[in-house]
């Protein structure tokens, strides 16, 4: 399964640092970093919602599906 996390792209577009997003979303830097690097195995909808609100974007702007083929 190839789910690509484009969180770093959206953060760059919004000129927001990891620290700033961490404070706005109320999530630890380490957990946010795990999500940003694509190493997370799951994400809560409430966390995704908070990230989307903070970055003013849609979930599809952050998560992308790519076929393994």
Secondary structure by P-SEA (a helix, b strand, c coil): cbbbbaaaaaaaaacccaaaaaaaacccaaaaaaaaacccccccaaaaaaaaaaacccccccbbbbbcc
